[in-house]
Amino acid sequence: MTRVQTEYQLWLEDPAVDAQTKKELQAIREDEKEIEDRFYKDLEFGTGGLRGVIGAGTNRINVYTVGRASKG
């Protein structure tokens, strides 16, 4: 299992991840390219703040990535 697949699976199994986010992730379970795009890296905080596509995954803007950035 690749790092991307592992991260995807962790989000699906994490009890802290809400049901709507899990539903969004389950809808893409057959789309390897979409899963890779959402999880191949962590969204970066730059000089313009967090910028990116809204959705589920580590490379998307969502309550989890914003929460992680705000802890910094």
Predicted model as a PDB file, atoms N, CA, C, CB and O in Angstrom, pLDDT in the B-factor column:
MODEL        1                                                                  
ATOM      1  N   MET A   1       0.848  -1.178   0.000  1.00 88.00           N  
ATOM      2  CA  MET A   1       0.000   0.000   0.000  1.00 88.00           C  
ATOM      3  C   MET A   1       0.896   1.245   0.000  1.00 88.00           C  
ATOM      4  CB  MET A   1      -0.966  -0.004   1.230  1.00 88.00           C  
ATOM      5  O   MET A   1       1.835   1.336   0.791  1.00 88.00           O  
ATOM      6  N   THR A   2       0.606   2.195  -0.883  1.00 96.00           N  
ATOM      7  CA  THR A   2       1.405   3.413  -0.964  1.00 96.00           C  
ATOM      8  C   THR A   2       1.050   4.363   0.170  1.00 96.00           C  
ATOM      9  CB  THR A   2       1.202   4.103  -2.318  1.00 96.00           C  
ATOM     10  O   THR A   2       0.059   4.167   0.872  1.00 96.00           O  
ATOM     11  N   ARG A   3       1.867   5.391   0.339  1.00 96.00           N  
ATOM     12  CA  ARG A   3       1.608   6.399   1.358  1.00 96.00           C  
ATOM     13  C   ARG A   3       0.269   7.088   1.108  1.00 96.00           C  
ATOM     14  CB  ARG A   3       2.742   7.432   1.390  1.00 96.00           C  
ATOM     15  O   ARG A   3      -0.471   7.368   2.050  1.00 96.00           O  
ATOM     16  N   VAL A   4      -0.045   7.363  -0.163  1.00 98.00           N  
ATOM     17  CA  VAL A   4      -1.317   8.008  -0.515  1.00 98.00           C  
ATOM     18  C   VAL A   4      -2.491   7.112  -0.117  1.00 98.00           C  
ATOM     19  CB  VAL A   4      -1.371   8.323  -2.036  1.00 98.00           C  
ATOM     20  O   VAL A   4      -3.455   7.581   0.488  1.00 98.00           O  
ATOM     21  N   GLN A   5      -2.411   5.842  -0.450  1.00 97.00           N  
ATOM     22  CA  GLN A   5      -3.483   4.907  -0.106  1.00 97.00           C  
ATOM     23  C   GLN A   5      -3.619   4.767   1.411  1.00 97.00           C  
ATOM     24  CB  GLN A   5      -3.219   3.531  -0.745  1.00 97.00           C  
ATOM     25  O   GLN A   5      -4.729   4.668   1.934  1.00 97.00           O  
ATOM     26  N   THR A   6      -2.504   4.759   2.100  1.00 97.00           N  
ATOM     27  CA  THR A   6      -2.521   4.651   3.557  1.00 97.00           C  
ATOM     28  C   THR A   6      -3.202   5.871   4.170  1.00 97.00           C  
ATOM     29  CB  THR A   6      -1.089   4.503   4.108  1.00 97.00           C  
ATOM     30  O   THR A   6      -4.038   5.734   5.064  1.00 97.00           O  
ATOM     31  N   GLU A   7      -2.849   7.054   3.695  1.00 97.00           N  
ATOM     32  CA  GLU A   7      -3.449   8.286   4.221  1.00 97.00           C  
ATOM     33  C   GLU A   7      -4.952   8.317   3.931  1.00 97.00           C  
ATOM     34  CB  GLU A   7      -2.758   9.531   3.610  1.00 97.00           C  
ATOM     35  O   GLU A   7      -5.745   8.703   4.790  1.00 97.00           O  
ATOM     36  N   TYR A   8      -5.335   7.916   2.733  1.00 98.00           N  
ATOM     37  CA  TYR A   8      -6.756   7.837   2.370  1.00 98.00           C  
ATOM     38  C   TYR A   8      -7.497   6.902   3.323  1.00 98.00           C  
ATOM     39  CB  TYR A   8      -6.921   7.350   0.908  1.00 98.00           C  
ATOM     40  O   TYR A   8      -8.572   7.234   3.823  1.00 98.00           O  
ATOM     41  N   GLN A   9      -6.921   5.750   3.566  1.00 98.00           N  
ATOM     42  CA  GLN A   9      -7.543   4.764   4.457  1.00 98.00           C  
ATOM     43  C   GLN A   9      -7.635   5.283   5.895  1.00 98.00           C  
ATOM     44  CB  GLN A   9      -6.752   3.451   4.427  1.00 98.00           C  
ATOM     45  O   GLN A   9      -8.630   5.048   6.582  1.00 98.00           O  
ATOM     46  N   LEU A  10      -6.607   5.979   6.339  1.00 98.00           N  
ATOM     47  CA  LEU A  10      -6.625   6.549   7.694  1.00 98.00           C  
ATOM     48  C   LEU A  10      -7.781   7.539   7.850  1.00 98.00           C  
ATOM     49  CB  LEU A  10      -5.281   7.248   8.007  1.00 98.00           C  
ATOM     50  O   LEU A  10      -8.453   7.545   8.881  1.00 98.00           O  
ATOM     51  N   TRP A  11      -8.014   8.366   6.846  1.00 98.00           N  
ATOM     52  CA  TRP A  11      -9.125   9.318   6.914  1.00 98.00           C  
ATOM     53  C   TRP A  11     -10.457   8.573   6.970  1.00 98.00           C  
ATOM     54  CB  TRP A  11      -9.096  10.278   5.700  1.00 98.00           C  
ATOM     55  O   TRP A  11     -11.360   8.973   7.706  1.00 98.00           O  
ATOM     56  N   LEU A  12     -10.585   7.503   6.206  1.00 98.00           N  
ATOM     57  CA  LEU A  12     -11.838   6.738   6.208  1.00 98.00           C  
ATOM     58  C   LEU A  12     -12.098   6.068   7.558  1.00 98.00           C  
ATOM     59  CB  LEU A  12     -11.807   5.681   5.106  1.00 98.00           C  
ATOM     60  O   LEU A  12     -13.248   5.932   7.975  1.00 98.00           O  
ATOM     61  N   GLU A  13     -11.045   5.655   8.229  1.00 98.00           N  
ATOM     62  CA  GLU A  13     -11.183   4.910   9.474  1.00 98.00           C  
ATOM     63  C   GLU A  13     -11.128   5.786  10.724  1.00 98.00           C  
ATOM     64  CB  GLU A  13     -10.112   3.873   9.552  1.00 98.00           C  
ATOM     65  O   GLU A  13     -11.457   5.316  11.813  1.00 98.00           O  
ATOM     66  N   ASP A  14     -10.724   7.038  10.594  1.00 98.00           N  
ATOM     67  CA  ASP A  14     -10.569   7.920  11.746  1.00 98.00           C  
ATOM     68  C   ASP A  14     -11.940   8.305  12.319  1.00 98.00           C  
ATOM     69  CB  ASP A  14      -9.774   9.185  11.351  1.00 98.00           C  
ATOM     70  O   ASP A  14     -12.754   8.897  11.609  1.00 98.00           O  
ATOM     71  N   PRO A  15     -12.206   7.980  13.586  1.00 98.00           N  
ATOM     72  CA  PRO A  15     -13.495   8.322  14.185  1.00 98.00           C  
ATOM     73  C   PRO A  15     -13.713   9.835  14.319  1.00 98.00           C  
ATOM     74  CB  PRO A  15     -13.609   7.674  15.546  1.00 98.00           C  
ATOM     75  O   PRO A  15     -14.848  10.278  14.491  1.00 98.00           O  
ATOM     76  N   ALA A  16     -12.649  10.623  14.243  1.00 96.00           N  
ATOM     77  CA  ALA A  16     -12.772  12.072  14.349  1.00 96.00           C  
ATOM     78  C   ALA A  16     -13.228  12.716  13.035  1.00 96.00           C  
ATOM     79  CB  ALA A  16     -11.447  12.668  14.781  1.00 96.00           C  
ATOM     80  O   ALA A  16     -13.665  13.867  13.029  1.00 96.00           O  
ATOM     81  N   VAL A  17     -13.128  11.983  11.932  1.00 98.00           N  
ATOM     82  CA  VAL A  17     -13.556  12.511  10.632  1.00 98.00           C  
ATOM     83  C   VAL A  17     -15.070  12.344  10.517  1.00 98.00           C  
ATOM     84  CB  VAL A  17     -12.818  11.783   9.447  1.00 98.00           C  
ATOM     85  O   VAL A  17     -15.611  11.262  10.742  1.00 98.00           O  
ATOM     86  N   ASP A  18     -15.739  13.438  10.164  1.00 98.00           N  
ATOM     87  CA  ASP A  18     -17.205  13.441  10.133  1.00 98.00           C  
ATOM     88  C   ASP A  18     -17.771  12.577   8.997  1.00 98.00           C  
ATOM     89  CB  ASP A  18     -17.716  14.871   9.991  1.00 98.00           C  
ATOM     90  O   ASP A  18     -17.075  12.265   8.030  1.00 98.00           O  
ATOM     91  N   ALA A  19     -19.027  12.205   9.135  1.00 98.00           N  
ATOM     92  CA  ALA A  19     -19.698  11.294   8.203  1.00 98.00           C  
ATOM     93  C   ALA A  19     -19.766  11.855   6.792  1.00 98.00           C  
ATOM     94  CB  ALA A  19     -21.095  10.987   8.692  1.00 98.00           C  
ATOM     95  O   ALA A  19     -19.608  11.104   5.830  1.00 98.00           O  
ATOM     96  N   GLN A  20     -19.999  13.154   6.641  1.00 98.00           N  
ATOM     97  CA  GLN A  20     -20.098  13.761   5.310  1.00 98.00           C  
ATOM     98  C   GLN A  20     -18.764  13.673   4.565  1.00 98.00           C  
ATOM     99  CB  GLN A  20     -20.544  15.232   5.425  1.00 98.00           C  
ATOM    100  O   GLN A  20     -18.731  13.397   3.366  1.00 98.00           O  
ATOM    101  N   THR A  21     -17.678  13.908   5.279  1.00 98.00           N  
ATOM    102  CA  THR A  21     -16.346  13.805   4.674  1.00 98.00           C  
ATOM    103  C   THR A  21     -16.065  12.370   4.265  1.00 98.00           C  
ATOM    104  CB  THR A  21     -15.259  14.304   5.649  1.00 98.00           C  
ATOM    105  O   THR A  21     -15.539  12.126   3.179  1.00 98.00           O  
ATOM    106  N   LYS A  22     -16.410  11.419   5.120  1.00 98.00           N  
ATOM    107  CA  LYS A  22     -16.215  10.006   4.779  1.00 98.00           C  
ATOM    108  C   LYS A  22     -17.047   9.611   3.565  1.00 98.00           C  
ATOM    109  CB  LYS A  22     -16.577   9.113   5.972  1.00 98.00           C  
ATOM    110  O   LYS A  22     -16.593   8.834   2.725  1.00 98.00           O  
ATOM    111  N   LYS A  23     -18.258  10.143   3.469  1.00 98.00           N  
ATOM    112  CA  LYS A  23     -19.114   9.855   2.321  1.00 98.00           C  
ATOM    113  C   LYS A  23     -18.473  10.384   1.031  1.00 98.00           C  
ATOM    114  CB  LYS A  23     -20.518  10.477   2.523  1.00 98.00           C  
ATOM    115  O   LYS A  23     -18.498   9.713  -0.001  1.00 98.00           O  
ATOM    116  N   GLU A  24     -17.902  11.588   1.099  1.00 98.00           N  
ATOM    117  CA  GLU A  24     -17.214  12.164  -0.050  1.00 98.00           C  
ATOM    118  C   GLU A  24     -16.033  11.288  -0.458  1.00 98.00           C  
ATOM    119  CB  GLU A  24     -16.737  13.592   0.265  1.00 98.00           C  
ATOM    120  O   GLU A  24     -15.813  11.055  -1.646  1.00 98.00           O  
ATOM    121  N   LEU A  25     -15.280  10.804   0.518  1.00 98.00           N  
ATOM    122  CA  LEU A  25     -14.128   9.958   0.229  1.00 98.00           C  
ATOM    123  C   LEU A  25     -14.546   8.589  -0.320  1.00 98.00           C  
ATOM    124  CB  LEU A  25     -13.287   9.777   1.488  1.00 98.00           C  
ATOM    125  O   LEU A  25     -13.891   8.053  -1.213  1.00 98.00           O  
ATOM    126  N   GLN A  26     -15.617   8.035   0.204  1.00 98.00           N  
ATOM    127  CA  GLN A  26     -16.094   6.745  -0.292  1.00 98.00           C  
ATOM    128  C   GLN A  26     -16.569   6.852  -1.740  1.00 98.00           C  
ATOM    129  CB  GLN A  26     -17.228   6.219   0.595  1.00 98.00           C  
ATOM    130  O   GLN A  26     -16.479   5.885  -2.497  1.00 98.00           O  
ATOM    131  N   ALA A  27     -17.070   8.015  -2.121  1.00 98.00           N  
ATOM    132  CA  ALA A  27     -17.549   8.221  -3.488  1.00 98.00           C  
ATOM    133  C   ALA A  27     -16.420   8.186  -4.510  1.00 98.00           C  
ATOM    134  CB  ALA A  27     -18.281   9.543  -3.587  1.00 98.00           C  
ATOM    135  O   ALA A  27     -16.668   7.953  -5.693  1.00 98.00           O  
ATOM    136  N   ILE A  28     -15.184   8.412  -4.074  1.00 98.00           N  
ATOM    137  CA  ILE A  28     -14.052   8.397  -5.010  1.00 98.00           C  
ATOM    138  C   ILE A  28     -13.188   7.143  -4.867  1.00 98.00           C  
ATOM    139  CB  ILE A  28     -13.192   9.632  -4.799  1.00 98.00           C  
ATOM    140  O   ILE A  28     -12.087   7.090  -5.416  1.00 98.00           O  
ATOM    141  N   ARG A  29     -13.663   6.150  -4.151  1.00 97.00           N  
ATOM    142  CA  ARG A  29     -12.828   4.978  -3.825  1.00 97.00           C  
ATOM    143  C   ARG A  29     -12.283   4.242  -5.048  1.00 97.00           C  
ATOM    144  CB  ARG A  29     -13.624   4.012  -2.994  1.00 97.00           C  
ATOM    145  O   ARG A  29     -11.256   3.571  -4.944  1.00 97.00           O  
ATOM    146  N   GLU A  30     -12.941   4.350  -6.198  1.00 97.00           N  
ATOM    147  CA  GLU A  30     -12.479   3.677  -7.417  1.00 97.00           C  
ATOM    148  C   GLU A  30     -11.618   4.583  -8.294  1.00 97.00           C  
ATOM    149  CB  GLU A  30     -13.671   3.180  -8.218  1.00 97.00           C  
ATOM    150  O   GLU A  30     -11.100   4.131  -9.315  1.00 97.00           O  
ATOM    151  N   ASP A  31     -11.457   5.841  -7.921  1.00 98.00           N  
ATOM    152  CA  ASP A  31     -10.734   6.819  -8.738  1.00 98.00           C  
ATOM    153  C   ASP A  31      -9.350   7.078  -8.155  1.00 98.00           C  
ATOM    154  CB  ASP A  31     -11.528   8.139  -8.838  1.00 98.00           C  
ATOM    155  O   ASP A  31      -9.167   7.989  -7.347  1.00 98.00           O  
ATOM    156  N   GLU A  32      -8.386   6.275  -8.570  1.00 97.00           N  
ATOM    157  CA  GLU A  32      -7.039   6.361  -8.002  1.00 97.00           C  
ATOM    158  C   GLU A  32      -6.389   7.717  -8.236  1.00 97.00           C  
ATOM    159  CB  GLU A  32      -6.165   5.278  -8.584  1.00 97.00           C  
ATOM    160  O   GLU A  32      -5.669   8.214  -7.371  1.00 97.00           O  
ATOM    161  N   LYS A  33      -6.634   8.318  -9.391  1.00 98.00           N  
ATOM    162  CA  LYS A  33      -6.037   9.623  -9.685  1.00 98.00           C  
ATOM    163  C   LYS A  33      -6.601  10.708  -8.764  1.00 98.00           C  
ATOM    164  CB  LYS A  33      -6.280  10.002 -11.158  1.00 98.00           C  
ATOM    165  O   LYS A  33      -5.862  11.582  -8.310  1.00 98.00           O  
ATOM    166  N   GLU A  34      -7.887  10.654  -8.491  1.00 98.00           N  
ATOM    167  CA  GLU A  34      -8.510  11.630  -7.589  1.00 98.00           C  
ATOM    168  C   GLU A  34      -7.994  11.445  -6.167  1.00 98.00           C  
ATOM    169  CB  GLU A  34     -10.050  11.498  -7.620  1.00 98.00           C  
ATOM    170  O   GLU A  34      -7.706  12.422  -5.475  1.00 98.00           O  
ATOM    171  N   ILE A  35      -7.877  10.198  -5.733  1.00 98.00           N  
ATOM    172  CA  ILE A  35      -7.345   9.920  -4.390  1.00 98.00           C  
ATOM    173  C   ILE A  35      -5.913  10.429  -4.291  1.00 98.00           C  
ATOM    174  CB  ILE A  35      -7.402   8.395  -4.070  1.00 98.00           C  
ATOM    175  O   ILE A  35      -5.541  11.048  -3.295  1.00 98.00           O  
ATOM    176  N   GLU A  36      -5.109  10.172  -5.318  1.00 98.00           N  
ATOM    177  CA  GLU A  36      -3.728  10.641  -5.299  1.00 98.00           C  
ATOM    178  C   GLU A  36      -3.667  12.163  -5.242  1.00 98.00           C  
ATOM    179  CB  GLU A  36      -2.976  10.130  -6.527  1.00 98.00           C  
ATOM    180  O   GLU A  36      -2.867  12.719  -4.489  1.00 98.00           O  
ATOM    181  N   ASP A  37      -4.503  12.848  -6.030  1.00 98.00           N  
ATOM    182  CA  ASP A  37      -4.492  14.301  -6.030  1.00 98.00           C  
ATOM    183  C   ASP A  37      -4.880  14.871  -4.669  1.00 98.00           C  
ATOM    184  CB  ASP A  37      -5.429  14.828  -7.098  1.00 98.00           C  
ATOM    185  O   ASP A  37      -4.353  15.904  -4.256  1.00 98.00           O  
ATOM    186  N   ARG A  38      -5.781  14.217  -3.982  1.00 98.00           N  
ATOM    187  CA  ARG A  38      -6.242  14.711  -2.681  1.00 98.00           C  
ATOM    188  C   ARG A  38      -5.274  14.413  -1.543  1.00 98.00           C  
ATOM    189  CB  ARG A  38      -7.583  14.114  -2.359  1.00 98.00           C  
ATOM    190  O   ARG A  38      -5.294  15.104  -0.524  1.00 98.00           O  
ATOM    191  N   PHE A  39      -4.422  13.390  -1.696  1.00 98.00           N  
ATOM    192  CA  PHE A  39      -3.594  12.940  -0.571  1.00 98.00           C  
ATOM    193  C   PHE A  39      -2.097  12.884  -0.854  1.00 98.00           C  
ATOM    194  CB  PHE A  39      -4.045  11.596  -0.144  1.00 98.00           C  
ATOM    195  O   PHE A  39      -1.346  12.433   0.011  1.00 98.00           O  
ATOM    196  N   TYR A  40      -1.627  13.319  -2.021  1.00 97.00           N  
ATOM    197  CA  TYR A  40      -0.202  13.155  -2.312  1.00 97.00           C  
ATOM    198  C   TYR A  40       0.692  14.100  -1.516  1.00 97.00           C  
ATOM    199  CB  TYR A  40       0.039  13.362  -3.777  1.00 97.00           C  
ATOM    200  O   TYR A  40       1.894  13.869  -1.386  1.00 97.00           O  
ATOM    201  N   LYS A  41       0.090  15.178  -0.981  1.00 97.00           N  
ATOM    202  CA  LYS A  41       0.876  16.092  -0.143  1.00 97.00           C  
ATOM    203  C   LYS A  41      -0.062  16.802   0.817  1.00 97.00           C  
ATOM    204  CB  LYS A  41       1.665  17.125  -1.010  1.00 97.00           C  
ATOM    205  O   LYS A  41      -1.284  16.736   0.687  1.00 97.00           O  
ATOM    206  N   ASP A  42       0.541  17.486   1.790  1.00 95.00           N  
ATOM    207  CA  ASP A  42      -0.225  18.328   2.695  1.00 95.00           C  
ATOM    208  C   ASP A  42      -0.348  19.708   2.061  1.00 95.00           C  
ATOM    209  CB  ASP A  42       0.444  18.409   4.108  1.00 95.00           C  
ATOM    210  O   ASP A  42       0.615  20.230   1.500  1.00 95.00           O  
ATOM    211  N   LEU A  43      -1.534  20.289   2.154  1.00 94.00           N  
ATOM    212  CA  LEU A  43      -1.750  21.642   1.663  1.00 94.00           C  
ATOM    213  C   LEU A  43      -0.794  22.572   2.393  1.00 94.00           C  
ATOM    214  CB  LEU A  43      -3.232  22.089   1.861  1.00 94.00           C  
ATOM    215  O   LEU A  43      -0.677  22.511   3.617  1.00 94.00           O  
ATOM    216  N   GLU A  44      -0.114  23.428   1.650  1.00 90.00           N  
ATOM    217  CA  GLU A  44       0.903  24.288   2.250  1.00 90.00           C  
ATOM    218  C   GLU A  44       0.348  25.662   2.586  1.00 90.00           C  
ATOM    219  CB  GLU A  44       2.092  24.427   1.316  1.00 90.00           C  
ATOM    220  O   GLU A  44      -0.459  26.225   1.847  1.00 90.00           O  
ATOM    221  N   PHE A  45       0.793  26.182   3.704  1.00 88.00           N  
ATOM    222  CA  PHE A  45       0.445  27.532   4.125  1.00 88.00           C  
ATOM    223  C   PHE A  45       1.508  28.454   3.572  1.00 88.00           C  
ATOM    224  CB  PHE A  45       0.334  27.653   5.685  1.00 88.00           C  
ATOM    225  O   PHE A  45       2.674  28.365   3.956  1.00 88.00           O  
ATOM    226  N   GLY A  46       1.112  29.343   2.669  1.00 87.00           N  
ATOM    227  CA  GLY A  46       2.073  30.256   2.045  1.00 87.00           C  
ATOM    228  C   GLY A  46       1.836  31.685   2.459  1.00 87.00           C  
ATOM    229  O   GLY A  46       1.101  31.951   3.410  1.00 87.00           O  
ATOM    230  N   THR A  47       2.461  32.614   1.743  1.00 88.00           N  
ATOM    231  CA  THR A  47       2.323  34.031   2.064  1.00 88.00           C  
ATOM    232  C   THR A  47       0.890  34.517   1.866  1.00 88.00           C  
ATOM    233  CB  THR A  47       3.274  34.857   1.211  1.00 88.00           C  
ATOM    234  O   THR A  47       0.486  35.513   2.465  1.00 88.00           O  
ATOM    235  N   GLY A  48       0.125  33.829   1.037  1.00 88.00           N  
ATOM    236  CA  GLY A  48      -1.277  34.170   0.826  1.00 88.00           C  
ATOM    237  C   GLY A  48      -2.210  33.351   1.697  1.00 88.00           C  
ATOM    238  O   GLY A  48      -3.421  33.344   1.480  1.00 88.00           O  
ATOM    239  N   GLY A  49      -1.654  32.664   2.678  1.00 89.00           N  
ATOM    240  CA  GLY A  49      -2.466  31.800   3.542  1.00 89.00           C  
ATOM    241  C   GLY A  49      -2.671  30.437   2.898  1.00 89.00           C  
ATOM    242  O   GLY A  49      -1.849  29.991   2.098  1.00 89.00           O  
ATOM    243  N   LEU A  50      -3.762  29.780   3.247  1.00 92.00           N  
ATOM    244  CA  LEU A  50      -4.104  28.498   2.646  1.00 92.00           C  
ATOM    245  C   LEU A  50      -4.918  28.763   1.387  1.00 92.00           C  
ATOM    246  CB  LEU A  50      -4.892  27.593   3.648  1.00 92.00           C  
ATOM    247  O   LEU A  50      -5.926  29.468   1.424  1.00 92.00           O  
ATOM    248  N   ARG A  51      -4.478  28.200   0.287  1.00 93.00           N  
ATOM    249  CA  ARG A  51      -5.213  28.341  -0.961  1.00 93.00           C  
ATOM    250  C   ARG A  51      -5.289  26.972  -1.615  1.00 93.00           C  
ATOM    251  CB  ARG A  51      -4.539  29.386  -1.909  1.00 93.00           C  
ATOM    252  O   ARG A  51      -4.303  26.237  -1.667  1.00 93.00           O  
ATOM    253  N   GLY A  52      -6.455  26.646  -2.104  1.00 93.00           N  
ATOM    254  CA  GLY A  52      -6.623  25.368  -2.771  1.00 93.00           C  
ATOM    255  C   GLY A  52      -8.085  25.049  -2.978  1.00 93.00           C  
ATOM    256  O   GLY A  52      -8.968  25.865  -2.709  1.00 93.00           O  
ATOM    257  N   VAL A  53      -8.317  23.865  -3.453  1.00 96.00           N  
ATOM    258  CA  VAL A  53      -9.655  23.364  -3.721  1.00 96.00           C  
ATOM    259  C   VAL A  53     -10.300  22.941  -2.401  1.00 96.00           C  
ATOM    260  CB  VAL A  53      -9.615  22.178  -4.728  1.00 96.00           C  
ATOM    261  O   VAL A  53      -9.640  22.355  -1.543  1.00 96.00           O  
ATOM    262  N   ILE A  54     -11.577  23.236  -2.244  1.00 97.00           N  
ATOM    263  CA  ILE A  54     -12.298  22.804  -1.049  1.00 97.00           C  
ATOM    264  C   ILE A  54     -12.732  21.358  -1.236  1.00 97.00           C  
ATOM    265  CB  ILE A  54     -13.526  23.720  -0.768  1.00 97.00           C  
ATOM    266  O   ILE A  54     -13.284  21.001  -2.277  1.00 97.00           O  
ATOM    267  N   GLY A  55     -12.485  20.531  -0.235  1.00 98.00           N  
ATOM    268  CA  GLY A  55     -12.884  19.134  -0.295  1.00 98.00           C  
ATOM    269  C   GLY A  55     -12.166  18.312   0.748  1.00 98.00           C  
ATOM    270  O   GLY A  55     -11.429  18.845   1.578  1.00 98.00           O  
ATOM    271  N   ALA A  56     -12.383  17.020   0.702  1.00 98.00           N  
ATOM    272  CA  ALA A  56     -11.770  16.100   1.655  1.00 98.00           C  
ATOM    273  C   ALA A  56     -10.377  15.704   1.178  1.00 98.00           C  
ATOM    274  CB  ALA A  56     -12.650  14.848   1.849  1.00 98.00           C  
ATOM    275  O   ALA A  56     -10.166  15.444  -0.007  1.00 98.00           O  
ATOM    276  N   GLY A  57      -9.434  15.662   2.110  1.00 98.00           N  
ATOM    277  CA  GLY A  57      -8.082  15.223   1.796  1.00 98.00           C  
ATOM    278  C   GLY A  57      -7.047  16.170   2.363  1.00 98.00           C  
ATOM    279  O   GLY A  57      -7.368  17.289   2.761  1.00 98.00           O  
ATOM    280  N   THR A  58      -5.820  15.726   2.399  1.00 97.00           N  
ATOM    281  CA  THR A  58      -4.740  16.528   2.956  1.00 97.00           C  
ATOM    282  C   THR A  58      -4.311  17.650   2.019  1.00 97.00           C  
ATOM    283  CB  THR A  58      -3.555  15.649   3.275  1.00 97.00           C  
ATOM    284  O   THR A  58      -3.707  18.626   2.464  1.00 97.00           O  
ATOM    285  N   ASN A  59      -4.612  17.527   0.732  1.00 97.00           N  
ATOM    286  CA  ASN A  59      -4.276  18.543  -0.253  1.00 97.00           C  
ATOM    287  C   ASN A  59      -5.515  19.348  -0.642  1.00 97.00           C  
ATOM    288  CB  ASN A  59      -3.646  17.899  -1.493  1.00 97.00           C  
ATOM    289  O   ASN A  59      -5.629  19.796  -1.782  1.00 97.00           O  
ATOM    290  N   ARG A  60      -6.429  19.529   0.283  1.00 97.00           N  
ATOM    291  CA  ARG A  60      -7.667  20.269   0.075  1.00 97.00           C  
ATOM    292  C   ARG A  60      -7.915  21.164   1.288  1.00 97.00           C  
ATOM    293  CB  ARG A  60      -8.867  19.301  -0.160  1.00 97.00           C  
ATOM    294  O   ARG A  60      -7.413  20.903   2.381  1.00 97.00           O  
ATOM    295  N   ILE A  61      -8.689  22.211   1.079  1.00 97.00           N  
ATOM    296  CA  ILE A  61      -9.104  23.045   2.199  1.00 97.00           C  
ATOM    297  C   ILE A  61     -10.341  22.410   2.820  1.00 97.00           C  
ATOM    298  CB  ILE A  61      -9.387  24.520   1.745  1.00 97.00           C  
ATOM    299  O   ILE A  61     -11.339  22.174   2.138  1.00 97.00           O  
ATOM    300  N   ASN A  62     -10.269  22.140   4.100  1.00 97.00           N  
ATOM    301  CA  ASN A  62     -11.384  21.569   4.858  1.00 97.00           C  
ATOM    302  C   ASN A  62     -11.150  21.871   6.336  1.00 97.00           C  
ATOM    303  CB  ASN A  62     -11.520  20.017   4.607  1.00 97.00           C  
ATOM    304  O   ASN A  62     -10.116  22.432   6.700  1.00 97.00           O  
ATOM    305  N   VAL A  63     -12.081  21.509   7.166  1.00 96.00           N  
ATOM    306  CA  VAL A  63     -11.955  21.840   8.595  1.00 96.00           C  
ATOM    307  C   VAL A  63     -10.708  21.219   9.224  1.00 96.00           C  
ATOM    308  CB  VAL A  63     -13.196  21.372   9.352  1.00 96.00           C  
ATOM    309  O   VAL A  63     -10.177  21.750  10.200  1.00 96.00           O  
ATOM    310  N   TYR A  64     -10.243  20.109   8.679  1.00 96.00           N  
ATOM    311  CA  TYR A  64      -9.095  19.415   9.260  1.00 96.00           C  
ATOM    312  C   TYR A  64      -7.779  20.098   8.870  1.00 96.00           C  
ATOM    313  CB  TYR A  64      -9.080  17.946   8.811  1.00 96.00           C  
ATOM    314  O   TYR A  64      -6.891  20.248   9.710  1.00 96.00           O  
ATOM    315  N   THR A  65      -7.645  20.512   7.609  1.00 95.00           N  
ATOM    316  CA  THR A  65      -6.408  21.191   7.208  1.00 95.00           C  
ATOM    317  C   THR A  65      -6.337  22.608   7.784  1.00 95.00           C  
ATOM    318  CB  THR A  65      -6.304  21.243   5.677  1.00 95.00           C  
ATOM    319  O   THR A  65      -5.258  23.080   8.142  1.00 95.00           O  
ATOM    320  N   VAL A  66      -7.492  23.287   7.872  1.00 94.00           N  
ATOM    321  CA  VAL A  66      -7.502  24.616   8.484  1.00 94.00           C  
ATOM    322  C   VAL A  66      -7.184  24.500   9.974  1.00 94.00           C  
ATOM    323  CB  VAL A  66      -8.874  25.313   8.271  1.00 94.00           C  
ATOM    324  O   VAL A  66      -6.445  25.318  10.522  1.00 94.00           O  
ATOM    325  N   GLY A  67      -7.740  23.493  10.620  1.00 93.00           N  
ATOM    326  CA  GLY A  67      -7.452  23.268  12.038  1.00 93.00           C  
ATOM    327  C   GLY A  67      -5.983  23.005  12.276  1.00 93.00           C  
ATOM    328  O   GLY A  67      -5.396  23.525  13.225  1.00 93.00           O  
ATOM    329  N   ARG A  68      -5.388  22.196  11.415  1.00 91.00           N  
ATOM    330  CA  ARG A  68      -3.953  21.889  11.553  1.00 91.00           C  
ATOM    331  C   ARG A  68      -3.120  23.154  11.368  1.00 91.00           C  
ATOM    332  CB  ARG A  68      -3.519  20.810  10.524  1.00 91.00           C  
ATOM    333  O   ARG A  68      -2.165  23.386  12.109  1.00 91.00           O  
ATOM    334  N   ALA A  69      -3.485  23.970  10.379  1.00 89.00           N  
ATOM    335  CA  ALA A  69      -2.731  25.216  10.133  1.00 89.00           C  
ATOM    336  C   ALA A  69      -2.889  26.203  11.277  1.00 89.00           C  
ATOM    337  CB  ALA A  69      -3.190  25.870   8.828  1.00 89.00           C  
ATOM    338  O   ALA A  69      -1.945  26.914  11.621  1.00 89.00           O  
ATOM    339  N   SER A  70      -4.072  26.251  11.865  1.00 89.00           N  
ATOM    340  CA  SER A  70      -4.301  27.212  12.947  1.00 89.00           C  
ATOM    341  C   SER A  70      -3.565  26.839  14.227  1.00 89.00           C  
ATOM    342  CB  SER A  70      -5.781  27.325  13.231  1.00 89.00           C  
ATOM    343  O   SER A  70      -3.306  27.703  15.065  1.00 89.00           O  
ATOM    344  N   LYS A  71      -3.230  25.582  14.385  1.00 86.00           N  
ATOM    345  CA  LYS A  71      -2.455  25.160  15.558  1.00 86.00           C  
ATOM    346  C   LYS A  71      -1.044  25.714  15.497  1.00 86.00           C  
ATOM    347  CB  LYS A  71      -2.414  23.630  15.661  1.00 86.00           C  
ATOM    348  O   LYS A  71      -0.412  25.961  16.524  1.00 86.00           O  
ATOM    349  N   GLY A  72      -0.553  25.907  14.256  1.00 68.00           N  
ATOM    350  CA  GLY A  72       0.805  26.431  14.046  1.00 68.00           C  
ATOM    351  C   GLY A  72       0.900  27.849  14.481  1.00 68.00           C  
ATOM    352  O   GLY A  72       1.967  28.456  14.380  1.00 68.00           O  
TER     353      GLY A  72                                                      
ENDMDL                                                                          
END                                                                             
